[in-house]
Amino acid sequence: MSKKPPNRPGIIFEVGARVEAQDYLQKWYPSRIEEIDYDEGKMLVHFDRWSHRYDEWIFWDSNRLRPLERPALRKEGLKEEDDMSVDGEEVLARWTDCRYYPAKIEAVNKEGTYTVQFYDGVIRCVKRIHIKSMPEDAKGQVRRLHFVIIHLQPFLTEGNGQNTYGKKLTRACYFIQ
């Protein structure tokens, strides 16, 4: 008699579906479902970037399976329901140097990204996992810092009017305080 896969949020039980699976050494890896055995209630999981000889049969109700999106959310210490969709909210957003800087949410985009304006005026599109809530004691300070930076901009430009050093100096200014 054929069993039916359990209803697990975020996991689609079909061949080719993406999941995150734990190997026998208890390390989590992005994975893909290769085969499903409905009689035994398990599936063959292929760990990305590993040889197929390491594929494992894992029961579909095992705690060794989780949705692929979970690691990024868990790494940031966030809940899936936690939504920062308030326009104008002050947050910490990740810059290209992988550090978090104060920013303000300008818009929430359809694809799950946020348009944010960093305190030095740069506007970027940032994924949800690259946004952290601003600590309560730091809220409101970004506006004061932005005011100071605006007044320093003429001193941070070269003779041709190009602001070549402004971004690095203004970012460092936040941490020096």
VMD Tcl script that builds the backbone (N, CA, C; Angstrom):
set m [mol new atoms 531]
animate dup $m
set s [atomselect $m all]
$s set {name element resname resid chain x y z} {
  {N N MET 1 A 0.835 -1.186 0.000}
  {CA C MET 1 A 0.000 0.000 0.000}
  {C C MET 1 A 0.879 1.248 0.000}
  {N N SER 2 A 0.529 2.192 -0.805}
  {CA C SER 2 A 1.321 3.403 -0.967}
  {C C SER 2 A 1.007 4.410 0.130}
  {N N LYS 3 A 2.051 4.977 0.720}
  {CA C LYS 3 A 1.886 6.004 1.743}
  {C C LYS 3 A 1.826 7.368 1.087}
  {N N LYS 4 A 1.277 8.331 1.814}
  {CA C LYS 4 A 1.201 9.695 1.320}
  {C C LYS 4 A 2.196 10.537 2.111}
  {N N PRO 5 A 2.971 11.400 1.441}
  {CA C PRO 5 A 3.942 12.231 2.166}
  {C C PRO 5 A 3.238 13.161 3.151}
  {N N PRO 6 A 3.898 13.487 4.261}
  {CA C PRO 6 A 3.288 14.401 5.225}
  {C C PRO 6 A 3.223 15.823 4.675}
  {N N ASN 7 A 2.362 16.605 5.264}
  {CA C ASN 7 A 2.252 18.013 4.883}
  {C C ASN 7 A 3.249 18.800 5.725}
  {N N ARG 8 A 4.369 19.169 5.107}
  {CA C ARG 8 A 5.407 19.935 5.817}
  {C C ARG 8 A 5.584 21.269 5.123}
  {N N PRO 9 A 5.318 22.369 5.815}
  {CA C PRO 9 A 5.434 23.694 5.189}
  {C C PRO 9 A 6.825 23.932 4.615}
  {N N GLY 10 A 6.846 24.393 3.361}
  {CA C GLY 10 A 8.108 24.723 2.716}
  {C C GLY 10 A 8.774 23.570 1.994}
  {N N ILE 11 A 8.265 22.348 2.163}
  {CA C ILE 11 A 8.856 21.196 1.485}
  {C C ILE 11 A 7.828 20.616 0.525}
  {N N ILE 12 A 8.229 20.488 -0.742}
  {CA C ILE 12 A 7.381 19.873 -1.757}
  {C C ILE 12 A 7.964 18.501 -2.039}
  {N N PHE 13 A 7.176 17.478 -1.839}
  {CA C PHE 13 A 7.656 16.109 -2.015}
  {C C PHE 13 A 7.431 15.664 -3.455}
  {N N GLU 14 A 8.381 16.052 -4.320}
  {CA C GLU 14 A 8.370 15.610 -5.710}
  {C C GLU 14 A 9.807 15.566 -6.212}
  {N N VAL 15 A 10.036 14.740 -7.206}
  {CA C VAL 15 A 11.385 14.590 -7.750}
  {C C VAL 15 A 11.847 15.935 -8.320}
  {N N GLY 16 A 13.065 16.311 -7.961}
  {CA C GLY 16 A 13.641 17.574 -8.416}
  {C C GLY 16 A 13.431 18.729 -7.451}
  {N N ALA 17 A 12.595 18.540 -6.431}
  {CA C ALA 17 A 12.330 19.614 -5.462}
  {C C ALA 17 A 13.578 19.874 -4.634}
  {N N ARG 18 A 13.752 21.136 -4.234}
  {CA C ARG 18 A 14.914 21.551 -3.461}
  {C C ARG 18 A 14.569 21.550 -1.975}
  {N N VAL 19 A 15.463 20.996 -1.175}
  {CA C VAL 19 A 15.335 20.974 0.280}
  {C C VAL 19 A 16.722 21.170 0.873}
  {N N GLU 20 A 16.761 21.282 2.175}
  {CA C GLU 20 A 18.042 21.233 2.854}
  {C C GLU 20 A 18.021 19.958 3.679}
  {N N ALA 21 A 19.092 19.170 3.554}
  {CA C ALA 21 A 19.136 17.873 4.239}
  {C C ALA 21 A 20.399 17.776 5.081}
  {N N GLN 22 A 20.273 17.014 6.154}
  {CA C GLN 22 A 21.394 16.809 7.074}
  {C C GLN 22 A 22.053 15.482 6.727}
  {N N ASP 23 A 23.366 15.490 6.555}
  {CA C ASP 23 A 24.066 14.247 6.242}
  {C C ASP 23 A 24.304 13.442 7.520}
  {N N TYR 24 A 24.950 12.305 7.388}
  {CA C TYR 24 A 25.159 11.443 8.554}
  {C C TYR 24 A 26.116 12.047 9.578}
  {N N LEU 25 A 26.867 13.092 9.199}
  {CA C LEU 25 A 27.743 13.789 10.144}
  {C C LEU 25 A 27.062 14.999 10.784}
  {N N GLN 26 A 25.758 15.120 10.551}
  {CA C GLN 26 A 24.914 16.198 11.083}
  {C C GLN 26 A 25.259 17.590 10.542}
  {N N LYS 27 A 25.716 17.648 9.292}
  {CA C LYS 27 A 25.938 18.924 8.623}
  {C C LYS 27 A 24.810 19.124 7.614}
  {N N TRP 28 A 24.326 20.375 7.524}
  {CA C TRP 28 A 23.222 20.697 6.624}
  {C C TRP 28 A 23.762 21.129 5.262}
  {N N TYR 29 A 23.122 20.624 4.196}
  {CA C TYR 29 A 23.515 20.962 2.830}
  {C C TYR 29 A 22.279 21.200 1.969}
  {N N PRO 30 A 22.365 22.157 1.035}
  {CA C PRO 30 A 21.294 22.271 0.042}
  {C C PRO 30 A 21.248 20.968 -0.753}
  {N N SER 31 A 20.048 20.490 -1.016}
  {CA C SER 31 A 19.899 19.171 -1.628}
  {C C SER 31 A 18.739 19.160 -2.615}
  {N N ARG 32 A 18.661 18.042 -3.338}
  {CA C ARG 32 A 17.588 17.852 -4.312}
  {C C ARG 32 A 17.036 16.440 -4.159}
  {N N ILE 33 A 15.729 16.302 -4.288}
  {CA C ILE 33 A 15.087 14.989 -4.208}
  {C C ILE 33 A 15.281 14.285 -5.544}
  {N N GLU 34 A 15.911 13.111 -5.520}
  {CA C GLU 34 A 16.193 12.341 -6.729}
  {C C GLU 34 A 15.112 11.294 -7.007}
  {N N GLU 35 A 14.683 10.589 -5.968}
  {CA C GLU 35 A 13.660 9.541 -6.101}
  {C C GLU 35 A 12.785 9.553 -4.871}
  {N N ILE 36 A 11.561 9.033 -5.016}
  {CA C ILE 36 A 10.655 8.912 -3.875}
  {C C ILE 36 A 10.135 7.490 -3.834}
  {N N ASP 37 A 10.245 6.855 -2.687}
  {CA C ASP 37 A 9.712 5.510 -2.471}
  {C C ASP 37 A 8.454 5.653 -1.609}
  {N N TYR 38 A 7.296 5.634 -2.265}
  {CA C TYR 38 A 6.035 5.838 -1.549}
  {C C TYR 38 A 5.697 4.659 -0.642}
  {N N ASP 39 A 6.168 3.455 -0.978}
  {CA C ASP 39 A 5.880 2.289 -0.142}
  {C C ASP 39 A 6.641 2.346 1.179}
  {N N GLU 40 A 7.902 2.760 1.135}
  {CA C GLU 40 A 8.734 2.827 2.333}
  {C C GLU 40 A 8.610 4.160 3.076}
  {N N GLY 41 A 8.092 5.185 2.406}
  {CA C GLY 41 A 7.948 6.486 3.036}
  {C C GLY 41 A 9.276 7.228 3.168}
  {N N LYS 42 A 10.124 7.074 2.149}
  {CA C LYS 42 A 11.406 7.762 2.176}
  {C C LYS 42 A 11.770 8.225 0.774}
  {N N MET 43 A 12.831 9.043 0.719}
  {CA C MET 43 A 13.254 9.565 -0.577}
  {C C MET 43 A 14.772 9.599 -0.658}
  {N N LEU 44 A 15.257 9.523 -1.891}
  {CA C LEU 44 A 16.687 9.591 -2.145}
  {C C LEU 44 A 17.054 11.056 -2.311}
  {N N VAL 45 A 17.986 11.524 -1.478}
  {CA C VAL 45 A 18.377 12.926 -1.461}
  {C C VAL 45 A 19.810 13.040 -1.973}
  {N N HIS 46 A 19.998 13.963 -2.941}
  {CA C HIS 46 A 21.337 14.250 -3.459}
  {C C HIS 46 A 21.813 15.563 -2.865}
  {N N PHE 47 A 22.981 15.539 -2.236}
  {CA C PHE 47 A 23.579 16.733 -1.647}
  {C C PHE 47 A 24.302 17.514 -2.740}
  {N N ASP 48 A 23.951 18.780 -2.909}
  {CA C ASP 48 A 24.567 19.610 -3.947}
  {C C ASP 48 A 26.077 19.629 -3.786}
  {N N ARG 49 A 26.769 19.635 -4.932}
  {CA C ARG 49 A 28.229 19.701 -5.021}
  {C C ARG 49 A 28.937 18.488 -4.401}
  {N N TRP 50 A 28.210 17.405 -4.245}
  {CA C TRP 50 A 28.811 16.169 -3.771}
  {C C TRP 50 A 28.551 15.085 -4.811}
  {N N SER 51 A 29.382 14.079 -4.817}
  {CA C SER 51 A 29.210 12.959 -5.731}
  {C C SER 51 A 27.906 12.227 -5.391}
  {N N HIS 52 A 27.335 11.570 -6.393}
  {CA C HIS 52 A 26.092 10.816 -6.167}
  {C C HIS 52 A 26.317 9.615 -5.244}
  {N N ARG 53 A 27.548 9.221 -5.043}
  {CA C ARG 53 A 27.791 8.090 -4.127}
  {C C ARG 53 A 27.451 8.450 -2.677}
  {N N TYR 54 A 27.321 9.759 -2.387}
  {CA C TYR 54 A 26.946 10.201 -1.045}
  {C C TYR 54 A 25.443 10.416 -0.892}
  {N N ASP 55 A 24.675 10.155 -1.939}
  {CA C ASP 55 A 23.220 10.291 -1.839}
  {C C ASP 55 A 22.700 9.381 -0.729}
  {N N GLU 56 A 21.649 9.835 -0.061}
  {CA C GLU 56 A 21.100 9.068 1.066}
  {C C GLU 56 A 19.597 8.919 0.947}
  {N N TRP 57 A 19.085 7.788 1.429}
  {CA C TRP 57 A 17.652 7.594 1.577}
  {C C TRP 57 A 17.261 8.126 2.949}
  {N N ILE 58 A 16.361 9.086 2.963}
  {CA C ILE 58 A 15.922 9.706 4.213}
  {C C ILE 58 A 14.403 9.618 4.287}
  {N N PHE 59 A 13.889 9.216 5.445}
  {CA C PHE 59 A 12.436 9.166 5.629}
  {C C PHE 59 A 11.875 10.583 5.526}
  {N N TRP 60 A 10.738 10.732 4.857}
  {CA C TRP 60 A 10.219 12.071 4.595}
  {C C TRP 60 A 9.671 12.771 5.826}
  {N N ASP 61 A 9.461 12.045 6.923}
  {CA C ASP 61 A 9.035 12.702 8.162}
  {C C ASP 61 A 10.222 12.930 9.116}
  {N N SER 62 A 11.442 12.722 8.606}
  {CA C SER 62 A 12.647 12.876 9.405}
  {C C SER 62 A 12.920 14.346 9.718}
  {N N ASN 63 A 13.533 14.582 10.885}
  {CA C ASN 63 A 13.939 15.951 11.226}
  {C C ASN 63 A 15.261 16.314 10.541}
  {N N ARG 64 A 15.759 15.430 9.662}
  {CA C ARG 64 A 16.959 15.712 8.870}
  {C C ARG 64 A 16.624 16.449 7.579}
  {N N LEU 65 A 15.364 16.818 7.410}
  {CA C LEU 65 A 14.925 17.582 6.242}
  {C C LEU 65 A 14.297 18.886 6.700}
  {N N ARG 66 A 14.569 19.952 5.971}
  {CA C ARG 66 A 13.921 21.226 6.237}
  {C C ARG 66 A 13.869 22.015 4.931}
  {N N PRO 67 A 13.010 23.042 4.880}
  {CA C PRO 67 A 12.937 23.852 3.658}
  {C C PRO 67 A 14.265 24.538 3.377}
  {N N LEU 68 A 14.547 24.765 2.114}
  {CA C LEU 68 A 15.827 25.341 1.714}
  {C C LEU 68 A 16.011 26.762 2.213}
  {N N GLU 69 A 14.950 27.541 2.391}
  {CA C GLU 69 A 15.063 28.927 2.811}
  {C C GLU 69 A 15.414 29.073 4.292}
  {N N ARG 70 A 15.243 28.079 5.074}
  {CA C ARG 70 A 15.414 28.159 6.517}
  {C C ARG 70 A 16.813 28.576 6.985}
  {N N PRO 71 A 17.905 28.108 6.379}
  {CA C PRO 71 A 19.206 28.435 6.955}
  {C C PRO 71 A 19.493 29.930 7.005}
  {N N ALA 72 A 19.135 30.626 5.976}
  {CA C ALA 72 A 19.401 32.064 5.977}
  {C C ALA 72 A 18.587 32.762 7.049}
  {N N LEU 73 A 17.349 32.349 7.215}
  {CA C LEU 73 A 16.521 32.955 8.246}
  {C C LEU 73 A 17.036 32.597 9.630}
  {N N ARG 74 A 17.456 31.347 9.795}
  {CA C ARG 74 A 17.951 30.916 11.096}
  {C C ARG 74 A 19.261 31.630 11.426}
  {N N LYS 75 A 20.107 31.824 10.417}
  {CA C LYS 75 A 21.396 32.473 10.627}
  {C C LYS 75 A 21.208 33.904 11.133}
  {N N GLU 76 A 20.192 34.579 10.643}
  {CA C GLU 76 A 19.932 35.948 11.066}
  {C C GLU 76 A 19.122 36.013 12.348}
  {N N GLY 77 A 18.671 34.854 12.850}
  {CA C GLY 77 A 17.889 34.847 14.083}
  {C C GLY 77 A 16.506 35.417 13.876}
  {N N LEU 78 A 15.942 35.202 12.712}
  {CA C LEU 78 A 14.638 35.756 12.392}
  {C C LEU 78 A 13.589 34.670 12.324}
  {N N LYS 79 A 12.339 35.073 12.439}
  {CA C LYS 79 A 11.222 34.164 12.249}
  {C C LYS 79 A 10.664 34.429 10.863}
  {N N GLU 80 A 10.064 33.390 10.244}
  {CA C GLU 80 A 9.510 33.579 8.914}
  {C C GLU 80 A 8.393 34.608 8.926}
  {N N GLU 81 A 7.645 34.676 9.999}
  {CA C GLU 81 A 6.525 35.604 10.066}
  {C C GLU 81 A 6.994 37.030 10.310}
  {N N ASP 82 A 8.230 37.206 10.765}
  {CA C ASP 82 A 8.757 38.532 11.055}
  {C C ASP 82 A 8.896 39.303 9.753}
  {N N ASP 83 A 8.067 40.328 9.576}
  {CA C ASP 83 A 8.074 41.083 8.333}
  {C C ASP 83 A 8.351 42.539 8.623}
  {N N MET 84 A 9.372 43.081 7.992}
  {CA C MET 84 A 9.767 44.467 8.195}
  {C C MET 84 A 9.254 45.304 7.036}
  {N N SER 85 A 7.977 45.231 6.743}
  {CA C SER 85 A 7.465 45.855 5.530}
  {C C SER 85 A 7.004 47.285 5.746}
  {N N VAL 86 A 7.448 47.928 6.791}
  {CA C VAL 86 A 7.028 49.288 7.078}
  {C C VAL 86 A 7.933 50.260 6.332}
  {N N ASP 87 A 7.360 50.988 5.382}
  {CA C ASP 87 A 8.140 51.994 4.670}
  {C C ASP 87 A 8.578 53.069 5.655}
  {N N GLY 88 A 9.810 53.509 5.528}
  {CA C GLY 88 A 10.335 54.542 6.406}
  {C C GLY 88 A 10.959 54.006 7.683}
  {N N GLU 89 A 10.894 52.708 7.912}
  {CA C GLU 89 A 11.471 52.133 9.134}
  {C C GLU 89 A 12.993 52.145 9.055}
  {N N GLU 90 A 13.631 52.491 10.157}
  {CA C GLU 90 A 15.087 52.474 10.230}
  {C C GLU 90 A 15.550 51.053 10.522}
  {N N VAL 91 A 16.516 50.587 9.741}
  {CA C VAL 91 A 17.017 49.223 9.860}
  {C C VAL 91 A 18.531 49.234 9.690}
  {N N LEU 92 A 19.128 48.069 9.882}
  {CA C LEU 92 A 20.522 47.855 9.520}
  {C C LEU 92 A 20.495 46.983 8.268}
  {N N ALA 93 A 21.108 47.451 7.186}
  {CA C ALA 93 A 21.105 46.719 5.929}
  {C C ALA 93 A 22.536 46.386 5.532}
  {N N ARG 94 A 22.695 45.236 4.896}
  {CA C ARG 94 A 24.030 44.777 4.533}
  {C C ARG 94 A 24.534 45.490 3.276}
  {N N TRP 95 A 25.750 45.982 3.357}
  {CA C TRP 95 A 26.408 46.644 2.241}
  {C C TRP 95 A 27.253 45.612 1.495}
  {N N THR 96 A 27.896 45.990 0.404}
  {CA C THR 96 A 28.692 45.055 -0.394}
  {C C THR 96 A 29.918 44.531 0.342}
  {N N ASP 97 A 30.342 45.208 1.408}
  {CA C ASP 97 A 31.483 44.722 2.190}
  {C C ASP 97 A 31.045 43.733 3.276}
  {N N CYS 98 A 29.775 43.308 3.226}
  {CA C CYS 98 A 29.179 42.335 4.150}
  {C C CYS 98 A 29.018 42.861 5.572}
  {N N ARG 99 A 29.127 44.167 5.748}
  {CA C ARG 99 A 28.864 44.780 7.047}
  {C C ARG 99 A 27.494 45.418 7.004}
  {N N TYR 100 A 26.917 45.597 8.177}
  {CA C TYR 100 A 25.590 46.189 8.273}
  {C C TYR 100 A 25.691 47.660 8.652}
  {N N TYR 101 A 24.950 48.490 7.911}
  {CA C TYR 101 A 24.956 49.936 8.123}
  {C C TYR 101 A 23.521 50.434 8.267}
  {N N PRO 102 A 23.334 51.554 8.965}
  {CA C PRO 102 A 21.993 52.114 9.123}
  {C C PRO 102 A 21.398 52.509 7.771}
  {N N ALA 103 A 20.110 52.211 7.618}
  {CA C ALA 103 A 19.400 52.547 6.390}
  {C C ALA 103 A 17.931 52.744 6.722}
  {N N LYS 104 A 17.194 53.232 5.746}
  {CA C LYS 104 A 15.755 53.429 5.903}
  {C C LYS 104 A 15.062 52.704 4.768}
  {N N ILE 105 A 14.003 51.937 5.077}
  {CA C ILE 105 A 13.255 51.226 4.043}
  {C C ILE 105 A 12.467 52.246 3.233}
  {N N GLU 106 A 12.723 52.259 1.930}
  {CA C GLU 106 A 12.012 53.159 1.018}
  {C C GLU 106 A 10.800 52.475 0.406}
  {N N ALA 107 A 10.948 51.173 0.062}
  {CA C ALA 107 A 9.853 50.441 -0.579}
  {C C ALA 107 A 10.039 48.945 -0.387}
  {N N VAL 108 A 8.913 48.233 -0.405}
  {CA C VAL 108 A 8.925 46.775 -0.360}
  {C C VAL 108 A 8.592 46.296 -1.772}
  {N N ASN 109 A 9.466 45.506 -2.366}
  {CA C ASN 109 A 9.281 45.059 -3.737}
  {C C ASN 109 A 8.567 43.711 -3.793}
  {N N LYS 110 A 7.962 43.400 -4.926}
  {CA C LYS 110 A 7.170 42.175 -5.085}
  {C C LYS 110 A 7.988 40.914 -4.870}
  {N N GLU 111 A 9.230 40.910 -5.348}
  {CA C GLU 111 A 10.046 39.695 -5.291}
  {C C GLU 111 A 10.652 39.436 -3.920}
  {N N GLY 112 A 10.224 40.168 -2.901}
  {CA C GLY 112 A 10.712 39.933 -1.545}
  {C C GLY 112 A 11.944 40.726 -1.191}
  {N N THR 113 A 12.326 41.669 -2.037}
  {CA C THR 113 A 13.458 42.523 -1.726}
  {C C THR 113 A 12.959 43.868 -1.210}
  {N N TYR 114 A 13.873 44.629 -0.643}
  {CA C TYR 114 A 13.545 45.935 -0.088}
  {C C TYR 114 A 14.440 46.984 -0.731}
  {N N THR 115 A 13.868 48.103 -1.094}
  {CA C THR 115 A 14.656 49.236 -1.537}
  {C C THR 115 A 14.952 50.056 -0.292}
  {N N VAL 116 A 16.239 50.209 0.016}
  {CA C VAL 116 A 16.634 50.940 1.215}
  {C C VAL 116 A 17.539 52.103 0.822}
  {N N GLN 117 A 17.501 53.141 1.645}
  {CA C GLN 117 A 18.412 54.265 1.461}
  {C C GLN 117 A 19.346 54.278 2.662}
  {N N PHE 118 A 20.641 54.099 2.372}
  {CA C PHE 118 A 21.630 54.154 3.431}
  {C C PHE 118 A 21.771 55.590 3.894}
  {N N TYR 119 A 22.316 55.779 5.086}
  {CA C TYR 119 A 22.378 57.120 5.667}
  {C C TYR 119 A 23.268 58.080 4.894}
  {N N ASP 120 A 24.123 57.547 4.005}
  {CA C ASP 120 A 24.948 58.443 3.181}
  {C C ASP 120 A 24.275 58.776 1.858}
  {N N GLY 121 A 23.014 58.360 1.700}
  {CA C GLY 121 A 22.234 58.719 0.524}
  {C C GLY 121 A 22.179 57.669 -0.565}
  {N N VAL 122 A 22.980 56.609 -0.485}
  {CA C VAL 122 A 22.994 55.572 -1.503}
  {C C VAL 122 A 21.728 54.726 -1.376}
  {N N ILE 123 A 21.077 54.474 -2.513}
  {CA C ILE 123 A 19.856 53.659 -2.534}
  {C C ILE 123 A 20.190 52.336 -3.205}
  {N N ARG 124 A 19.801 51.218 -2.541}
  {CA C ARG 124 A 20.065 49.879 -3.069}
  {C C ARG 124 A 18.869 48.982 -2.833}
  {N N CYS 125 A 18.819 47.911 -3.626}
  {CA C CYS 125 A 17.839 46.845 -3.424}
  {C C CYS 125 A 18.526 45.769 -2.583}
  {N N VAL 126 A 17.904 45.342 -1.491}
  {CA C VAL 126 A 18.517 44.410 -0.556}
  {C C VAL 126 A 17.549 43.264 -0.285}
  {N N LYS 127 A 18.073 42.036 -0.221}
  {CA C LYS 127 A 17.247 40.883 0.121}
  {C C LYS 127 A 16.803 40.970 1.578}
  {N N ARG 128 A 15.700 40.328 1.895}
  {CA C ARG 128 A 15.155 40.331 3.252}
  {C C ARG 128 A 16.158 39.779 4.265}
  {N N ILE 129 A 16.912 38.772 3.866}
  {CA C ILE 129 A 17.859 38.162 4.804}
  {C C ILE 129 A 19.031 39.080 5.118}
  {N N HIS 130 A 19.185 40.168 4.349}
  {CA C HIS 130 A 20.278 41.105 4.583}
  {C C HIS 130 A 19.808 42.370 5.297}
  {N N ILE 131 A 18.682 42.249 5.986}
  {CA C ILE 131 A 18.156 43.372 6.763}
  {C C ILE 131 A 17.954 42.911 8.201}
  {N N LYS 132 A 18.437 43.724 9.133}
  {CA C LYS 132 A 18.224 43.467 10.565}
  {C C LYS 132 A 17.474 44.655 11.147}
  {N N SER 133 A 16.736 44.409 12.206}
  {CA C SER 133 A 16.044 45.530 12.838}
  {C C SER 133 A 17.058 46.415 13.558}
  {N N MET 134 A 16.766 47.692 13.554}
  {CA C MET 134 A 17.644 48.670 14.202}
  {C C MET 134 A 17.449 48.562 15.711}
  {N N PRO 135 A 18.522 48.517 16.495}
  {CA C PRO 135 A 18.373 48.508 17.958}
  {C C PRO 135 A 17.602 49.750 18.407}
  {N N GLU 136 A 16.747 49.585 19.396}
  {CA C GLU 136 A 15.888 50.687 19.861}
  {C C GLU 136 A 16.696 51.909 20.283}
  {N N ASP 137 A 17.832 51.696 20.928}
  {CA C ASP 137 A 18.608 52.843 21.397}
  {C C ASP 137 A 19.324 53.586 20.263}
  {N N ALA 138 A 19.378 52.978 19.065}
  {CA C ALA 138 A 20.032 53.633 17.933}
  {C C ALA 138 A 19.039 54.325 17.005}
  {N N LYS 139 A 17.755 54.038 17.157}
  {CA C LYS 139 A 16.760 54.664 16.280}
  {C C LYS 139 A 16.752 56.164 16.498}
  {N N GLY 140 A 16.619 56.902 15.402}
  {CA C GLY 140 A 16.591 58.355 15.473}
  {C C GLY 140 A 17.967 58.986 15.352}
  {N N GLN 141 A 19.009 58.243 15.646}
  {CA C GLN 141 A 20.361 58.785 15.552}
  {C C GLN 141 A 20.827 58.876 14.115}
  {N N VAL 142 A 20.248 58.068 13.238}
  {CA C VAL 142 A 20.652 58.065 11.841}
  {C C VAL 142 A 20.361 59.414 11.209}
  {N N ARG 143 A 19.228 60.014 11.534}
  {CA C ARG 143 A 18.882 61.315 10.958}
  {C C ARG 143 A 19.900 62.377 11.371}
  {N N ARG 144 A 20.312 62.369 12.638}
  {CA C ARG 144 A 21.299 63.337 13.104}
  {C C ARG 144 A 22.633 63.131 12.389}
  {N N LEU 145 A 23.033 61.883 12.240}
  {CA C LEU 145 A 24.287 61.571 11.569}
  {C C LEU 145 A 24.214 61.979 10.103}
  {N N HIS 146 A 23.077 61.741 9.456}
  {CA C HIS 146 A 22.897 62.111 8.056}
  {C C HIS 146 A 23.034 63.619 7.892}
  {N N PHE 147 A 22.510 64.373 8.827}
  {CA C PHE 147 A 22.605 65.833 8.799}
  {C C PHE 147 A 24.072 66.262 8.851}
  {N N VAL 148 A 24.856 65.633 9.696}
  {CA C VAL 148 A 26.278 65.961 9.807}
  {C C VAL 148 A 27.005 65.603 8.521}
  {N N ILE 149 A 26.688 64.470 7.937}
  {CA C ILE 149 A 27.366 64.021 6.723}
  {C C ILE 149 A 27.058 64.958 5.560}
  {N N ILE 150 A 25.820 65.393 5.443}
  {CA C ILE 150 A 25.463 66.316 4.374}
  {C C ILE 150 A 26.314 67.570 4.467}
  {N N HIS 151 A 26.542 68.062 5.655}
  {CA C HIS 151 A 27.336 69.273 5.824}
  {C C HIS 151 A 28.830 69.015 5.633}
  {N N LEU 152 A 29.274 67.783 5.746}
  {CA C LEU 152 A 30.685 67.461 5.529}
  {C C LEU 152 A 30.989 67.156 4.070}
  {N N GLN 153 A 29.970 66.863 3.241}
  {CA C GLN 153 A 30.201 66.460 1.866}
  {C C GLN 153 A 31.110 67.406 1.086}
  {N N PRO 154 A 30.986 68.737 1.188}
  {CA C PRO 154 A 31.890 69.607 0.417}
  {C C PRO 154 A 33.364 69.403 0.779}
  {N N PHE 155 A 33.627 68.971 1.998}
  {CA C PHE 155 A 35.004 68.783 2.436}
  {C C PHE 155 A 35.557 67.420 2.039}
  {N N LEU 156 A 34.670 66.507 1.584}
  {CA C LEU 156 A 35.086 65.153 1.246}
  {C C LEU 156 A 35.210 64.953 -0.258}
  {N N THR 157 A 35.176 66.012 -1.047}
  {CA C THR 157 A 35.247 65.889 -2.494}
  {C C THR 157 A 36.605 66.354 -2.991}
  {N N GLU 158 A 36.942 65.879 -4.185}
  {CA C GLU 158 A 38.173 66.328 -4.828}
  {C C GLU 158 A 37.899 67.654 -5.525}
  {N N GLY 159 A 38.901 68.235 -6.134}
  {CA C GLY 159 A 38.768 69.510 -6.824}
  {C C GLY 159 A 37.766 69.477 -7.965}
  {N N ASN 160 A 37.563 68.284 -8.571}
  {CA C ASN 160 A 36.627 68.193 -9.694}
  {C C ASN 160 A 35.181 67.981 -9.240}
  {N N GLY 161 A 34.943 68.006 -7.940}
  {CA C GLY 161 A 33.582 67.848 -7.425}
  {C C GLY 161 A 33.151 66.402 -7.241}
  {N N GLN 162 A 33.996 65.434 -7.608}
  {CA C GLN 162 A 33.650 64.026 -7.450}
  {C C GLN 162 A 33.858 63.590 -6.002}
  {N N ASN 163 A 32.889 62.902 -5.457}
  {CA C ASN 163 A 32.959 62.430 -4.079}
  {C C ASN 163 A 33.603 61.049 -4.068}
  {N N THR 164 A 34.929 61.011 -4.162}
  {CA C THR 164 A 35.614 59.729 -4.231}
  {C C THR 164 A 35.854 59.129 -2.861}
  {N N TYR 165 A 36.009 59.946 -1.850}
  {CA C TYR 165 A 36.305 59.427 -0.525}
  {C C TYR 165 A 35.096 59.469 0.394}
  {N N GLY 166 A 34.060 60.139 -0.028}
  {CA C GLY 166 A 32.911 60.371 0.840}
  {C C GLY 166 A 32.274 59.117 1.385}
  {N N LYS 167 A 32.096 58.102 0.549}
  {CA C LYS 167 A 31.404 56.904 1.013}
  {C C LYS 167 A 32.180 56.191 2.108}
  {N N LYS 168 A 33.475 55.996 1.891}
  {CA C LYS 168 A 34.268 55.298 2.897}
  {C C LYS 168 A 34.365 56.111 4.183}
  {N N LEU 169 A 34.564 57.395 4.065}
  {CA C LEU 169 A 34.704 58.227 5.254}
  {C C LEU 169 A 33.389 58.343 6.015}
  {N N THR 170 A 32.281 58.443 5.306}
  {CA C THR 170 A 31.010 58.566 6.013}
  {C C THR 170 A 30.638 57.260 6.688}
  {N N ARG 171 A 30.949 56.122 6.070}
  {CA C ARG 171 A 30.669 54.842 6.712}
  {C C ARG 171 A 31.516 54.687 7.977}
  {N N ALA 172 A 32.778 55.084 7.908}
  {CA C ALA 172 A 33.657 54.990 9.072}
  {C C ALA 172 A 33.185 55.934 10.164}
  {N N CYS 173 A 32.577 57.045 9.797}
  {CA C CYS 173 A 32.116 58.053 10.745}
  {C C CYS 173 A 31.105 57.449 11.723}
  {N N TYR 174 A 30.275 56.540 11.255}
  {CA C TYR 174 A 29.244 55.942 12.099}
  {C C TYR 174 A 29.872 55.130 13.231}
  {N N PHE 175 A 30.946 54.416 12.926}
  {CA C PHE 175 A 31.539 53.531 13.916}
  {C C PHE 175 A 32.495 54.272 14.872}
  {N N ILE 176 A 32.982 55.426 14.475}
  {CA C ILE 176 A 33.907 56.181 15.317}
  {C C ILE 176 A 33.162 56.804 16.496}
  {N N GLN 177 A 31.902 57.149 16.314}
  {CA C GLN 177 A 31.150 57.845 17.377}
  {C C GLN 177 A 31.131 57.081 18.667}
}
mol reanalyze $m
mol bondsrecalc $m
mol representation Tube
mol addrep $m
